[in-house]
Amino acid sequence: MTLTQQIITIGVIVLGTMLTRFLPFLIFSKDKETPKYIQYLGAVLPAAVFGFLVVYALRNTKVLSGSHGLPELIAIFVLVILHVIKRNMLISIAGGTIVYMLLVQLVF
């Protein structure tokens, strides 16, 4: 990639990032109420995306075939328990990921 292509690529990425960050503030002003469907999407999309990521991550896992699937099931169990106790998605995801990585690297 030439220097010109690199500069153009970086410029397009910066423009795309700025557009996605600033566009909602330009479309939805403070003076008007946010439309109900946007509020609905804001309420349901985080959980839907999280569910989609779980399905995507486990799509090729053969559950309980030898030691395969067991680290994933244990990590999911820890993740659910952490989420029930702490009600914090960041702690839940980090805890589940750490448990999974420790199981894969040290145990299985």
A tleap script that builds the chain and sets N, CA, C and O, in Angstrom:
source leaprc.protein.ff14SB
mol = sequence {
  NMET THR LEU THR GLN GLN ILE ILE THR ILE
  GLY VAL ILE VAL LEU GLY THR MET LEU THR
  ARG PHE LEU PRO PHE LEU ILE PHE SER LYS
  ASP LYS GLU THR PRO LYS TYR ILE GLN TYR
  LEU GLY ALA VAL LEU PRO ALA ALA VAL PHE
  GLY PHE LEU VAL VAL TYR ALA LEU ARG ASN
  THR LYS VAL LEU SER GLY SER HIE GLY LEU
  PRO GLU LEU ILE ALA ILE PHE VAL LEU VAL
  ILE LEU HIE VAL ILE LYS ARG ASN MET LEU
  ILE SER ILE ALA GLY GLY THR ILE VAL TYR
  MET LEU LEU VAL GLN LEU VAL CPHE
}
set mol.1.N position { 0.850 -1.166 0.000 }
set mol.1.CA position { 0.000 0.000 0.000 }
set mol.1.C position { 0.901 1.236 0.000 }
set mol.1.O position { 1.825 1.345 0.806 }
set mol.2.N position { 0.623 2.141 -0.897 }
set mol.2.CA position { 1.439 3.347 -0.991 }
set mol.2.C position { 1.057 4.322 0.128 }
set mol.2.O position { 0.049 4.152 0.814 }
set mol.3.N position { 1.895 5.342 0.282 }
set mol.3.CA position { 1.628 6.347 1.316 }
set mol.3.C position { 0.309 7.060 1.056 }
set mol.3.O position { -0.443 7.330 1.993 }
set mol.4.N position { 0.020 7.365 -0.196 }
set mol.4.CA position { -1.240 8.025 -0.542 }
set mol.4.C position { -2.432 7.144 -0.183 }
set mol.4.O position { -3.421 7.635 0.361 }
set mol.5.N position { -2.351 5.865 -0.478 }
set mol.5.CA position { -3.434 4.947 -0.144 }
set mol.5.C position { -3.615 4.841 1.370 }
set mol.5.O position { -4.742 4.764 1.859 }
set mol.6.N position { -2.525 4.836 2.098 }
set mol.6.CA position { -2.610 4.781 3.560 }
set mol.6.C position { -3.286 6.026 4.115 }
set mol.6.O position { -4.125 5.934 5.011 }
set mol.7.N position { -2.924 7.186 3.587 }
set mol.7.CA position { -3.531 8.439 4.049 }
set mol.7.C position { -5.023 8.462 3.722 }
set mol.7.O position { -5.830 8.883 4.551 }
set mol.8.N position { -5.395 8.018 2.529 }
set mol.8.CA position { -6.809 7.978 2.150 }
set mol.8.C position { -7.563 7.000 3.037 }
set mol.8.O position { -8.671 7.298 3.482 }
set mol.9.N position { -6.971 5.828 3.302 }
set mol.9.CA position { -7.620 4.833 4.158 }
set mol.9.C position { -7.852 5.383 5.558 }
set mol.9.O position { -8.944 5.247 6.109 }
set mol.10.N position { -6.835 5.998 6.129 }
set mol.10.CA position { -6.967 6.579 7.471 }
set mol.10.C position { -8.015 7.679 7.471 }
set mol.10.O position { -8.809 7.778 8.407 }
set mol.11.N position { -8.028 8.511 6.428 }
set mol.11.CA position { -9.027 9.577 6.333 }
set mol.11.C position { -10.448 9.037 6.261 }
set mol.11.O position { -11.344 9.573 6.915 }
set mol.12.N position { -10.668 7.991 5.483 }
set mol.12.CA position { -12.004 7.396 5.373 }
set mol.12.C position { -12.424 6.777 6.700 }
set mol.12.O position { -13.585 6.891 7.094 }
set mol.13.N position { -11.501 6.127 7.389 }
set mol.13.CA position { -11.816 5.534 8.698 }
set mol.13.C position { -12.179 6.618 9.705 }
set mol.13.O position { -13.148 6.479 10.450 }
set mol.14.N position { -11.400 7.699 9.727 }
set mol.14.CA position { -11.692 8.807 10.646 }
set mol.14.C position { -13.050 9.420 10.317 }
set mol.14.O position { -13.840 9.699 11.219 }
set mol.15.N position { -13.324 9.629 9.033 }
set mol.15.CA position { -14.608 10.196 8.621 }
set mol.15.C position { -15.765 9.285 9.019 }
set mol.15.O position { -16.781 9.761 9.525 }
set mol.16.N position { -15.620 7.983 8.795 }
set mol.16.CA position { -16.664 7.029 9.178 }
set mol.16.C position { -16.900 7.004 10.677 }
set mol.16.O position { -18.044 6.957 11.131 }
set mol.17.N position { -15.818 7.035 11.445 }
set mol.17.CA position { -15.945 7.037 12.903 }
set mol.17.C position { -16.628 8.312 13.386 }
set mol.17.O position { -17.521 8.254 14.231 }
set mol.18.N position { -16.216 9.453 12.860 }
set mol.18.CA position { -16.821 10.719 13.267 }
set mol.18.C position { -18.297 10.778 12.872 }
set mol.18.O position { -19.130 11.282 13.625 }
set mol.19.N position { -18.608 10.260 11.693 }
set mol.19.CA position { -19.997 10.266 11.233 }
set mol.19.C position { -20.887 9.439 12.151 }
set mol.19.O position { -21.982 9.870 12.512 }
set mol.20.N position { -20.417 8.247 12.530 }
set mol.20.CA position { -21.238 7.409 13.407 }
set mol.20.C position { -21.329 7.979 14.813 }
set mol.20.O position { -22.302 7.706 15.516 }
set mol.21.N position { -20.365 8.747 15.238 }
set mol.21.CA position { -20.421 9.352 16.572 }
set mol.21.C position { -21.296 10.593 16.613 }
set mol.21.O position { -22.030 10.796 17.581 }
set mol.22.N position { -21.233 11.432 15.575 }
set mol.22.CA position { -21.921 12.712 15.600 }
set mol.22.C position { -23.315 12.677 14.972 }
set mol.22.O position { -24.146 13.525 15.294 }
set mol.23.N position { -23.589 11.724 14.091 }
set mol.23.CA position { -24.864 11.690 13.385 }
set mol.23.C position { -26.081 11.608 14.308 }
set mol.23.O position { -27.060 12.315 14.068 }
set mol.24.N position { -26.062 10.773 15.356 }
set mol.24.CA position { -27.239 10.750 16.241 }
set mol.24.C position { -27.538 12.105 16.880 }
set mol.24.O position { -28.703 12.443 17.088 }
set mol.25.N position { -26.512 12.877 17.189 }
set mol.25.CA position { -26.738 14.198 17.792 }
set mol.25.C position { -27.289 15.183 16.770 }
set mol.25.O position { -28.000 16.122 17.129 }
set mol.26.N position { -26.964 14.972 15.502 }
set mol.26.CA position { -27.497 15.841 14.464 }
set mol.26.C position { -28.933 15.472 14.108 }
set mol.26.O position { -29.751 16.348 13.827 }
set mol.27.N position { -29.238 14.180 14.120 }
set mol.27.CA position { -30.581 13.723 13.750 }
set mol.27.C position { -31.587 13.976 14.870 }
set mol.27.O position { -32.690 14.462 14.620 }
set mol.28.N position { -31.205 13.646 16.107 }
set mol.28.CA position { -32.113 13.771 17.246 }
set mol.28.C position { -31.683 14.952 18.105 }
set mol.28.O position { -30.697 14.872 18.838 }
set mol.29.N position { -32.423 16.041 18.010 }
set mol.29.CA position { -32.075 17.236 18.776 }
set mol.29.C position { -32.588 17.111 20.210 }
set mol.29.O position { -33.417 16.256 20.522 }
set mol.30.N position { -32.075 17.980 21.066 }
set mol.30.CA position { -32.506 17.996 22.469 }
set mol.30.C position { -33.941 18.484 22.612 }
set mol.30.O position { -34.640 18.114 23.556 }
set mol.31.N position { -34.373 19.311 21.679 }
set mol.31.CA position { -35.692 19.935 21.778 }
set mol.31.C position { -36.832 18.941 21.585 }
set mol.31.O position { -37.880 19.061 22.220 }
set mol.32.N position { -36.625 17.953 20.701 }
set mol.32.CA position { -37.686 16.989 20.419 }
set mol.32.C position { -37.433 15.697 21.181 }
set mol.32.O position { -36.293 15.339 21.475 }
set mol.33.N position { -38.525 15.008 21.492 }
set mol.33.CA position { -38.413 13.721 22.172 }
set mol.33.C position { -37.910 12.669 21.183 }
set mol.33.O position { -38.268 12.684 20.005 }
set mol.34.N position { -37.082 11.765 21.678 }
set mol.34.CA position { -36.574 10.679 20.842 }
set mol.34.C position { -37.727 9.770 20.463 }
set mol.34.O position { -38.547 9.429 21.315 }
set mol.35.N position { -37.808 9.364 19.184 }
set mol.35.CA position { -38.919 8.495 18.767 }
set mol.35.C position { -38.969 7.199 19.581 }
set mol.35.O position { -37.950 6.692 20.049 }
set mol.36.N position { -40.184 6.689 19.730 }
set mol.36.CA position { -40.399 5.490 20.564 }
set mol.36.C position { -39.641 4.280 20.030 }
set mol.36.O position { -39.129 3.489 20.823 }
set mol.37.N position { -39.552 4.110 18.710 }
set mol.37.CA position { -38.859 2.939 18.174 }
set mol.37.C position { -37.352 3.007 18.438 }
set mol.37.O position { -36.706 1.970 18.590 }
set mol.38.N position { -36.792 4.208 18.492 }
set mol.38.CA position { -35.371 4.350 18.823 }
set mol.38.C position { -35.153 4.018 20.300 }
set mol.38.O position { -34.162 3.379 20.654 }
set mol.39.N position { -36.077 4.453 21.162 }
set mol.39.CA position { -35.981 4.095 22.580 }
set mol.39.C position { -36.110 2.590 22.764 }
set mol.39.O position { -35.405 1.994 23.579 }
set mol.40.N position { -37.023 1.970 21.995 }
set mol.40.CA position { -37.197 0.523 22.063 }
set mol.40.C position { -35.919 -0.193 21.629 }
set mol.40.O position { -35.472 -1.129 22.293 }
set mol.41.N position { -35.333 0.246 20.519 }
set mol.41.CA position { -34.092 -0.372 20.051 }
set mol.41.C position { -32.967 -0.200 21.071 }
set mol.41.O position { -32.161 -1.109 21.270 }
set mol.42.N position { -32.915 0.950 21.706 }
set mol.42.CA position { -31.912 1.177 22.735 }
set mol.42.C position { -32.083 0.259 23.928 }
set mol.42.O position { -31.116 -0.058 24.621 }
set mol.43.N position { -33.319 -0.170 24.169 }
set mol.43.CA position { -33.580 -1.059 25.304 }
set mol.43.C position { -33.301 -2.526 24.969 }
set mol.43.O position { -32.810 -3.267 25.821 }
set mol.44.N position { -33.605 -2.953 23.744 }
set mol.44.CA position { -33.513 -4.382 23.427 }
set mol.44.C position { -32.244 -4.787 22.678 }
set mol.44.O position { -31.850 -5.951 22.746 }
set mol.45.N position { -31.605 -3.882 21.980 }
set mol.45.CA position { -30.440 -4.273 21.182 }
set mol.45.C position { -29.240 -4.755 21.989 }
set mol.45.O position { -28.579 -5.696 21.549 }
set mol.46.N position { -28.917 -4.172 23.141 }
set mol.46.CA position { -27.762 -4.703 23.876 }
set mol.46.C position { -27.917 -6.177 24.241 }
set mol.46.O position { -26.971 -6.948 24.080 }
set mol.47.N position { -29.067 -6.577 24.719 }
set mol.47.CA position { -29.275 -7.978 25.064 }
set mol.47.C position { -29.289 -8.853 23.810 }
set mol.47.O position { -28.783 -9.975 23.836 }
set mol.48.N position { -29.859 -8.355 22.724 }
set mol.48.CA position { -29.896 -9.123 21.482 }
set mol.48.C position { -28.492 -9.334 20.924 }
set mol.48.O position { -28.165 -10.427 20.462 }
set mol.49.N position { -27.673 -8.308 20.964 }
set mol.49.CA position { -26.297 -8.431 20.479 }
set mol.49.C position { -25.514 -9.394 21.363 }
set mol.49.O position { -24.740 -10.207 20.857 }
set mol.50.N position { -25.704 -9.312 22.659 }
set mol.50.CA position { -25.025 -10.225 23.585 }
set mol.50.C position { -25.442 -11.671 23.304 }
set mol.50.O position { -24.594 -12.562 23.275 }
set mol.51.N position { -26.727 -11.908 23.100 }
set mol.51.CA position { -27.200 -13.250 22.769 }
set mol.51.C position { -26.635 -13.745 21.448 }
set mol.51.O position { -26.255 -14.909 21.324 }
set mol.52.N position { -26.580 -12.858 20.463 }
set mol.52.CA position { -26.000 -13.216 19.174 }
set mol.52.C position { -24.529 -13.597 19.316 }
set mol.52.O position { -24.081 -14.558 18.691 }
set mol.53.N position { -23.781 -12.869 20.117 }
set mol.53.CA position { -22.371 -13.187 20.332 }
set mol.53.C position { -22.191 -14.545 21.007 }
set mol.53.O position { -21.263 -15.283 20.678 }
set mol.54.N position { -23.066 -14.873 21.940 }
set mol.54.CA position { -22.995 -16.185 22.596 }
set mol.54.C position { -23.245 -17.296 21.585 }
set mol.54.O position { -22.509 -18.283 21.549 }
set mol.55.N position { -24.275 -17.139 20.769 }
set mol.55.CA position { -24.580 -18.151 19.754 }
set mol.55.C position { -23.431 -18.267 18.759 }
set mol.55.O position { -23.047 -19.375 18.382 }
set mol.56.N position { -22.884 -17.141 18.333 }
set mol.56.CA position { -21.776 -17.141 17.376 }
set mol.56.C position { -20.544 -17.814 17.965 }
set mol.56.O position { -19.868 -18.581 17.280 }
set mol.57.N position { -20.249 -17.532 19.224 }
set mol.57.CA position { -19.058 -18.100 19.857 }
set mol.57.C position { -19.189 -19.604 20.066 }
set mol.57.O position { -18.189 -20.322 20.026 }
set mol.58.N position { -20.389 -20.083 20.286 }
set mol.58.CA position { -20.589 -21.510 20.585 }
set mol.58.C position { -21.079 -22.319 19.381 }
set mol.58.O position { -21.426 -23.491 19.530 }
set mol.59.N position { -21.113 -21.722 18.212 }
set mol.59.CA position { -21.712 -22.383 17.057 }
set mol.59.C position { -21.010 -23.670 16.661 }
set mol.59.O position { -21.676 -24.591 16.189 }
set mol.60.N position { -19.706 -23.779 16.828 }
set mol.60.CA position { -18.970 -24.974 16.423 }
set mol.60.C position { -18.531 -25.837 17.600 }
set mol.60.O position { -17.714 -26.742 17.433 }
set mol.61.N position { -19.058 -25.570 18.771 }
set mol.61.CA position { -18.661 -26.314 19.961 }
set mol.61.C position { -19.450 -27.607 20.038 }
set mol.61.O position { -20.681 -27.612 20.010 }
set mol.62.N position { -18.721 -28.691 20.134 }
set mol.62.CA position { -19.364 -29.997 20.322 }
set mol.62.C position { -19.452 -30.232 21.829 }
set mol.62.O position { -18.474 -30.611 22.473 }
set mol.63.N position { -20.630 -30.002 22.369 }
set mol.63.CA position { -20.828 -30.055 23.811 }
set mol.63.C position { -20.662 -31.490 24.311 }
set mol.63.O position { -21.253 -32.430 23.780 }
set mol.64.N position { -19.846 -31.622 25.338 }
set mol.64.CA position { -19.608 -32.885 26.038 }
set mol.64.C position { -19.096 -34.007 25.141 }
set mol.64.O position { -19.485 -35.163 25.312 }
set mol.65.N position { -18.239 -33.680 24.201 }
set mol.65.CA position { -17.557 -34.716 23.421 }
set mol.65.C position { -16.101 -34.729 23.886 }
set mol.65.O position { -15.275 -33.964 23.387 }
set mol.66.N position { -15.800 -35.592 24.829 }
set mol.66.CA position { -14.480 -35.590 25.464 }
set mol.66.C position { -14.391 -34.399 26.384 }
set mol.66.O position { -15.328 -34.112 27.129 }
set mol.67.N position { -13.269 -33.702 26.337 }
set mol.67.CA position { -13.130 -32.495 27.168 }
set mol.67.C position { -13.612 -31.262 26.428 }
set mol.67.O position { -13.619 -30.169 26.994 }
set mol.68.N position { -14.018 -31.416 25.165 }
set mol.68.CA position { -14.515 -30.270 24.404 }
set mol.68.C position { -15.903 -29.892 24.894 }
set mol.68.O position { -16.756 -30.747 25.130 }
set mol.69.N position { -16.103 -28.612 25.038 }
set mol.69.CA position { -17.398 -28.125 25.482 }
set mol.69.C position { -17.478 -27.918 26.978 }
set mol.69.O position { -18.255 -27.086 27.445 }
set mol.70.N position { -16.689 -28.661 27.739 }
set mol.70.CA position { -16.728 -28.517 29.192 }
set mol.70.C position { -16.193 -27.157 29.660 }
set mol.70.O position { -16.826 -26.532 30.511 }
set mol.71.N position { -15.057 -26.675 29.141 }
set mol.71.CA position { -14.621 -25.325 29.551 }
set mol.71.C position { -15.648 -24.249 29.196 }
set mol.71.O position { -15.859 -23.307 29.959 }
set mol.72.N position { -16.275 -24.395 28.046 }
set mol.72.CA position { -17.274 -23.414 27.638 }
set mol.72.C position { -18.471 -23.418 28.580 }
set mol.72.O position { -18.960 -22.362 28.981 }
set mol.73.N position { -18.939 -24.617 28.928 }
set mol.73.CA position { -20.085 -24.711 29.834 }
set mol.73.C position { -19.763 -24.161 31.217 }
set mol.73.O position { -20.593 -23.479 31.819 }
set mol.74.N position { -18.565 -24.451 31.729 }
set mol.74.CA position { -18.161 -23.926 33.037 }
set mol.74.C position { -18.072 -22.405 32.982 }
set mol.74.O position { -18.549 -21.721 33.887 }
set mol.75.N position { -17.461 -21.875 31.923 }
set mol.75.CA position { -17.330 -20.420 31.791 }
set mol.75.C position { -18.696 -19.744 31.683 }
set mol.75.O position { -18.912 -18.681 32.265 }
set mol.76.N position { -19.612 -20.357 30.944 }
set mol.76.CA position { -20.970 -19.790 30.837 }
set mol.76.C position { -21.656 -19.811 32.196 }
set mol.76.O position { -22.329 -18.849 32.565 }
set mol.77.N position { -21.493 -20.900 32.943 }
set mol.77.CA position { -22.079 -20.988 34.283 }
set mol.77.C position { -21.528 -19.878 35.178 }
set mol.77.O position { -22.293 -19.212 35.876 }
set mol.78.N position { -20.208 -19.673 35.165 }
set mol.78.CA position { -19.592 -18.608 35.964 }
set mol.78.C position { -20.101 -17.246 35.513 }
set mol.78.O position { -20.391 -16.382 36.340 }
set mol.79.N position { -20.209 -17.055 34.205 }
set mol.79.CA position { -20.691 -15.789 33.669 }
set mol.79.C position { -22.110 -15.492 34.151 }
set mol.79.O position { -22.405 -14.369 34.561 }
set mol.80.N position { -22.976 -16.481 34.102 }
set mol.80.CA position { -24.367 -16.287 34.536 }
set mol.80.C position { -24.423 -15.993 36.030 }
set mol.80.O position { -25.145 -15.092 36.458 }
set mol.81.N position { -23.667 -16.744 36.825 }
set mol.81.CA position { -23.650 -16.515 38.276 }
set mol.81.C position { -23.144 -15.113 38.595 }
set mol.81.O position { -23.729 -14.410 39.419 }
set mol.82.N position { -22.054 -14.708 37.939 }
set mol.82.CA position { -21.537 -13.353 38.167 }
set mol.82.C position { -22.564 -12.298 37.781 }
set mol.82.O position { -22.709 -11.287 38.468 }
set mol.83.N position { -23.270 -12.529 36.693 }
set mol.83.CA position { -24.244 -11.530 36.265 }
set mol.83.C position { -25.436 -11.464 37.225 }
set mol.83.O position { -25.967 -10.384 37.483 }
set mol.84.N position { -25.851 -12.604 37.747 }
set mol.84.CA position { -26.955 -12.608 38.710 }
set mol.84.C position { -26.536 -11.892 39.996 }
set mol.84.O position { -27.328 -11.160 40.590 }
set mol.85.N position { -25.298 -12.105 40.420 }
set mol.85.CA position { -24.827 -11.509 41.671 }
set mol.85.C position { -24.527 -10.021 41.500 }
set mol.85.O position { -24.998 -9.199 42.286 }
set mol.86.N position { -23.742 -9.671 40.474 }
set mol.86.CA position { -23.247 -8.294 40.337 }
set mol.86.C position { -24.111 -7.388 39.454 }
set mol.86.O position { -24.082 -6.168 39.620 }
set mol.87.N position { -24.875 -7.958 38.524 }
set mol.87.CA position { -25.687 -7.179 37.585 }
set mol.87.C position { -24.839 -6.178 36.804 }
set mol.87.O position { -25.266 -5.054 36.545 }
set mol.88.N position { -23.632 -6.604 36.434 }
set mol.88.CA position { -22.724 -5.754 35.680 }
set mol.88.C position { -22.190 -6.565 34.509 }
set mol.88.O position { -21.475 -7.548 34.703 }
set mol.89.N position { -22.534 -6.156 33.299 }
set mol.89.CA position { -22.167 -6.945 32.125 }
set mol.89.C position { -20.660 -7.009 31.933 }
set mol.89.O position { -20.142 -8.045 31.517 }
set mol.90.N position { -19.945 -5.928 32.225 }
set mol.90.CA position { -18.492 -5.917 32.067 }
set mol.90.C position { -17.823 -6.937 32.989 }
set mol.90.O position { -16.939 -7.680 32.565 }
set mol.91.N position { -18.248 -6.966 34.242 }
set mol.91.CA position { -17.695 -7.942 35.194 }
set mol.91.C position { -18.061 -9.361 34.765 }
set mol.91.O position { -17.236 -10.269 34.865 }
set mol.92.N position { -19.270 -9.557 34.297 }
set mol.92.CA position { -19.704 -10.886 33.866 }
set mol.92.C position { -18.879 -11.386 32.694 }
set mol.92.O position { -18.376 -12.509 32.717 }
set mol.93.N position { -18.739 -10.552 31.665 }
set mol.93.CA position { -17.989 -10.957 30.479 }
set mol.93.C position { -16.522 -11.186 30.822 }
set mol.93.O position { -15.932 -12.180 30.400 }
set mol.94.N position { -15.932 -10.270 31.585 }
set mol.94.CA position { -14.521 -10.425 31.956 }
set mol.94.C position { -14.314 -11.671 32.804 }
set mol.94.O position { -13.360 -12.416 32.577 }
set mol.95.N position { -15.184 -11.912 33.771 }
set mol.95.CA position { -15.057 -13.089 34.627 }
set mol.95.C position { -15.192 -14.382 33.854 }
set mol.95.O position { -14.408 -15.310 34.053 }
set mol.96.N position { -16.186 -14.455 32.966 }
set mol.96.CA position { -16.366 -15.643 32.143 }
set mol.96.C position { -15.186 -15.884 31.218 }
set mol.96.O position { -14.752 -17.021 31.034 }
set mol.97.N position { -14.670 -14.807 30.638 }
set mol.97.CA position { -13.517 -14.930 29.740 }
set mol.97.C position { -12.281 -15.395 30.498 }
set mol.97.O position { -11.549 -16.261 30.018 }
set mol.98.N position { -12.046 -14.832 31.669 }
set mol.98.CA position { -10.875 -15.223 32.471 }
set mol.98.C position { -10.975 -16.687 32.883 }
set mol.98.O position { -9.994 -17.426 32.788 }
set mol.99.N position { -12.147 -17.110 33.337 }
set mol.99.CA position { -12.325 -18.514 33.728 }
set mol.99.C position { -12.098 -19.428 32.533 }
set mol.99.O position { -11.422 -20.451 32.652 }
set mol.100.N position { -12.655 -19.070 31.389 }
set mol.100.CA position { -12.482 -19.892 30.191 }
set mol.100.C position { -11.016 -20.006 29.803 }
set mol.100.O position { -10.526 -21.101 29.527 }
set mol.101.N position { -10.317 -18.880 29.783 }
set mol.101.CA position { -8.910 -18.905 29.390 }
set mol.101.C position { -8.068 -19.693 30.368 }
set mol.101.O position { -7.164 -20.422 29.960 }
set mol.102.N position { -8.350 -19.558 31.661 }
set mol.102.CA position { -7.605 -20.353 32.649 }
set mol.102.C position { -7.874 -21.844 32.466 }
set mol.102.O position { -6.949 -22.653 32.538 }
set mol.103.N position { -9.120 -22.210 32.234 }
set mol.103.CA position { -9.449 -23.616 32.021 }
set mol.103.C position { -8.762 -24.179 30.780 }
set mol.103.O position { -8.211 -25.279 30.814 }
set mol.104.N position { -8.797 -23.433 29.702 }
set mol.104.CA position { -8.210 -23.910 28.443 }
set mol.104.C position { -6.683 -23.986 28.551 }
set mol.104.O position { -6.075 -24.933 28.052 }
set mol.105.N position { -6.069 -23.004 29.193 }
set mol.105.CA position { -4.613 -22.949 29.246 }
set mol.105.C position { -4.015 -23.859 30.319 }
set mol.105.O position { -2.940 -24.423 30.114 }
set mol.106.N position { -4.689 -24.012 31.453 }
set mol.106.CA position { -4.084 -24.717 32.574 }
set mol.106.C position { -4.689 -26.083 32.855 }
set mol.106.O position { -3.987 -26.951 33.374 }
set mol.107.N position { -5.945 -26.315 32.539 }
set mol.107.CA position { -6.606 -27.543 32.934 }
set mol.107.C position { -6.815 -28.479 31.747 }
set mol.107.O position { -6.373 -29.628 31.785 }
set mol.108.N position { -7.474 -28.010 30.705 }
set mol.108.CA position { -7.858 -28.890 29.605 }
set mol.108.C position { -6.844 -28.866 28.509 }
set mol.108.O position { -7.009 -29.552 27.500 }
savepdb mol mol.pdb
quit
